[in-house]
Each structure stands twice: as structure tokens, then as C-alpha cells.
Amino acid sequence: VLRPTTIPRWLVAGSLGLVTAVGCEDADSKDTGVDVVLDSAPGALGAASTSAAYLSLESVEMLPCGDASAFRLRSLVAIRSAWAHDPGTPTRIGVPALDDLATATKTVKLGTLTPPESTYCSVRLKFGPADADAVGMPSDRSVVGRTLWIAGRAGDPPTEFKLTTTETRTVEVPLPRFQAGDKGRRLTLHLSRPTGDALAGVDLAPSAIDESSRTVLDRLVGATRVEVR
Amino acid sequence: MNAAGTTRFASTIVLVVSLAISSALGCSSSGGDVGPPPNRDHRDVANETPVVPSVDAGAAPATIPYPFELPPGFPKALVPATNPLTIEKAELGRHLFYDPRLSGNGTQSCASCHEQARAFTDGRELAVGSTGQVHPRNSMSLANVVYAGTLTWPNPLVRDLEMQAALPMFGLDPIVELGARGKEEEVLARFRAEPRYESLFRSAFSDEADPFTIPNVQRALASFQRTLISGGSRFDRYLYRGELDALSAQEKRGYELFQSEACECFHCHSGFNFSDAVVYANSPADLKFHNTGLYNIGGTGAFPTNNRGLIEFTAVPSDMGRFKAPTLRNIEKTAPYMHDGSIATLEDVIEHYAAGGRTISTGPNAGVGHDSPFKSGFVMGFALPAEDKAALVAFLKSLTDDAFLTNPKFANPWL
């Protein structure tokens, strides 16, 4: 019962890739797959000058309408201690990816889901520490093990600040009911974070790094938007 | 219920009854005082003022809540509501922890097996009790033990430090450790005769007419151990304070490997305490134990008969060889390694995991651990060049917290 899920990353990725490939072929013919893309855009942090800003997304999962209430119940206690990412399934992409909040506008495709035919009402997003091989890991590997990593300068005169945390968050983002699966059409889930001011009023002093990082993480996670197109 | 289920049920009953008896024995020495508090009803203590036992006006001064200052990245710790953490109790506990008068024959203290300079381990393969008996297991580090979901290597039932304190004091199985069973009044008499303890006990338990009781000894020991927080390593500066220069390039490479799916280390040694056997405010309630392929005697998956892990408590065959993943903090100082101290160096530990289990060619424990049917799926083995293995070791050594190892607040007060 206690034995952990032991699917190696390469197997997950390979299986996902295989499913995606098969799904794509199938989806292309039936046009029913659900692409998941992450739209990253700088400026979400407001006026601060940031040299690096990343938020680690562990998994994305589509939830059928019937499961939403059950999930809400589970979500009350679903704070995990392990850093292991989730295995991929037809409704879940479990490969961690980094949302680059600082450098440039870009869209990264996280994968393609092949959900069973159903009506879907929400998307569950898990944020947690990045594995070493998370999608979008910067070359200096500075985000390994972190859920949030922001470095930059702020204030007058500008002084360096850093925010970092390894805490995890799980949110369920409600969506207008939509059909997916065999009777659906090809869809795309767009994950984005509108420009805001996540650092507003946050104490950026080194002594406040823990609390401030937690605050900014909550703000960024709470600002996540999901759109079905 | 089938035979296996019956056995399991019976084992559980025996365990629960045994623990109850053990607790009762510990209590009986104290004139009917309450036993160790249950694991339920814990409270988180960070950013919150602990409840202090009420005292009558004009009585001894009230106790002072312990200023629990947690390092960045550490979650709120839990403390039983029935044993609020106070400065006075922690200080009494520190004195008791280092006092050999706690043992039946006056030769050993808790610190005999838990030395501060070794992150509260003892440097031995196997611990040795006050009467010379050798324990089947290696002394565990007490760093951040306030977060331990279970205490001891294989036991899923001992979850309170108050309860745990009774095991070395009064336990006879697997060995006599402190050997105080049947000598409770003698031990308490020693404490009453020590002038320092008069004020320490009365300050810690100011609302009690006679604070010299075994349960209070347990509470004080638990309180001191809860203060043993280690979160000041160079790695902590790197990860939790954002000081990217706090680790060398080699140590960063080691951390990257540690966090990779290739090596799988981080699945069991996860989170702020590098252990998945932790509890804290709002943490999951699940307990995890792992078989790392250390033994596979005769190809059956068996472990040595005196040290079989979780199966000894559950009677579930697949629990053979499953032990708690210990914290890796200060791991450089806690050699030798594994539950039985059977691996001498960190380099050898890396080789063990790289091989996906240990092969023992001859002798009574011969077997290929890699092929154990009960081994964790995370122990798959990996191929790394020598420099990467060295990087893993370098990273592990970056977890050493020198301030913790030398902090006078945790040191022997009798010196």
C-alpha cells in the first residue's frame, strides 16, 4: 500500500510521447485531442526589475464535471510532502514545466491530452519544486528544487532581492462546461497569468524572504488563468 | 478473514496492547500520573503563542513559551497540546538528556548514543546499551526530530517523542538501553538529590506539587528534542535564502543529480528535511517506509532475522526490509549509514544505490539485493561517471550545519 508509484521519468515521457503521437494521429483524424500550452509573458510582477522569475508547474489535469466536487473535498487535505511529480494519464500531464515570468513572451506546448469522452468543468493545477529536468529549466539550473524563484532589483535606490520557496500549491480552475473526447473537437487549453503586480507591497528584505515568497507564490498561483479555445 | 489477515489483525492487537502496557508501566512509577500524550491533538507552534499551563496567582512564575524560530523553508512544527513547549521544559530536558543518572546503573545518558558533534548520533555501526547489549540498529540523528512522522527506524506506532522517551528508558526489547525499568523511584530520587534539578523541575512544571515524575521526565526530554532544529547549512543558504554562491559548481551539480529522475534520490529523501517520513501543520498523514535492497537473503527478499523492518509490526510480507528514510541533514557527520550501520562511507552509499541494491556474496546474509522482490521501485540503479558520484557526495556534505553541531543551546550543561 505504501509502495510509491515508480514510473521513471523517461518512461513517463516516452509513454506520453507515444500516447501523444498516437493521439495526434488519432486526434488529427478525429480532431479530438486537447493541446495544453503555457503562455508566458513578462511583466506579471509589476514594476520590479527582475533578472530571473520562474514558477514551477508540476501537473495539469482535466477534471470531468462529476469529479469536481470530489476533488474539492480532496483538495482540503492534498498538501504533499514528496517532490515527485505526477504520472501522466490521458487527462493529466505530469511533467513539470517552468513558467518564465521575466524574459520574453513565449508559448510552450506542454503536451497533448487524449481525454475520454466526457464533459469537463475544470482544470487542476499543481505547483511544486522543479525536477532537474523540468521543461524550460534555465541553463544555470538555478530553479532546481524550487517552486518559485525570483531575483531582481527593486526600490529607490534599487537593491537586490530574491524570493524563493519550495512550498506546493494545488488549485482548481473552473471552466465553462466543454465536451472533449471522441465526440468533442480538437481543443487547446491555454494557461496564462495576466500582467499584474505580484510584488506590490511585499517586503523584499532578506529577513522576510520566507513569508514574502509565500505571498508572491499565492498571488501568482491565484492569478493563473485557463482558457479553452 | 483469511489466515494472513487474522495474523495481521492479531499482530496489531498484540502491538497495541503491548504499547499500552509499556505506557502503563512507565506511568505506574509516577504515582498514577498521566501517560505519554497521544499523537492526536497537536498544534502548530510557529507564529503562534503556545498554551502555557495556568498557575494560581502567587504561585511560582509562569513558564515562558519557547521562541520557536524556524529557518526559511521550514513548515510549522507540531507540538502536542498536552505538552506545550516552554523554555523551562526544554532546559530541564537538556539537563536530563545529558545526565547518566537517567539510566538504571548510572552509566549512560541519552547523549551516550546521541552526540551533538555527530548530529546526535554515536559513530557506531550499532548502538550499545548501558548493560553492554548491542542494539540491532544504528543510532538515528535527532536533527529536526520535531518533524519526524515516526520515531525509530521501523516502528509505525511510536509517533510522539514523549512516548519514544519511554523506550530507551524502560524497554527490554530488542535490548536494554538505559535500563531504568523497575528503578524508577531510584532514578527520581537521584534527581531529587541534585540541587540543580530542584529549580529546574519546579520551573518547568510550576503548577505541580511534586514535579519529579517519570511522565514529566518524558515531557521534558521531548521538549528539548523538539528544539533541535537544523536549517543553517550552506545548502539552506542556497535554496531557501537564494544565495546562489553558497554552493560550489560541483555541489550544485550534485543537487541537480539528486533531484533528477535518473538517480531518484529525492522521492524518498524529499522536502525540507530530506525525508518523506515527516509531519507538520497540514501535512499528509501517510507514513512511508522503504526497502532499499540492502539484503535479499537466499533470493527470498529476507532481511536478517533480528532486523526485518516494518514487517515486524505489520506482519505484511511485502513490508520486509522496509525502514524509514532518515533525514540527510548533517549526513556527513552521521556515519556509518543505513539502519544497521552496515555501509561505512557516503561514497559507498552512492555505490549501493548506483548498483540498485547490495550484493553479499558469502555468509549467512548472502544474496543479491538488486533482485529483492520487496525493493522500492525507486532503487533502480543508475550509471554515473565518477565525477558525478563525487558531486552527489559533495552535495550531501553541503547539508552539514556547523552552527547546529556546536550550538551551546544544545550542548551538555553539566560540563
Interface residues (C-beta under 8 A of the other chain):
Chain A: L2 R3 P4 T5 T6 P8 R9 W10 V77 I79 R80 S81 A82 W83 A84 P129 A130 D131 A132 D133 D140 R141 S142 V144 G145 R146 W149 A151 K162 L163 T164 T165 T166 E167 P206 I209 D210
Chain B: P72 G73 P75 L239 Y240 R241 G242 E243 L244 K252 Y255 E256 L257 Q259 S260 E261 A262 E264 F266 H267 C268 S270 G271 F272 D276 V278 N282 S283 P284 A285 D286 L287 K288 F289 S318 R322 S376 G377 F378 M380
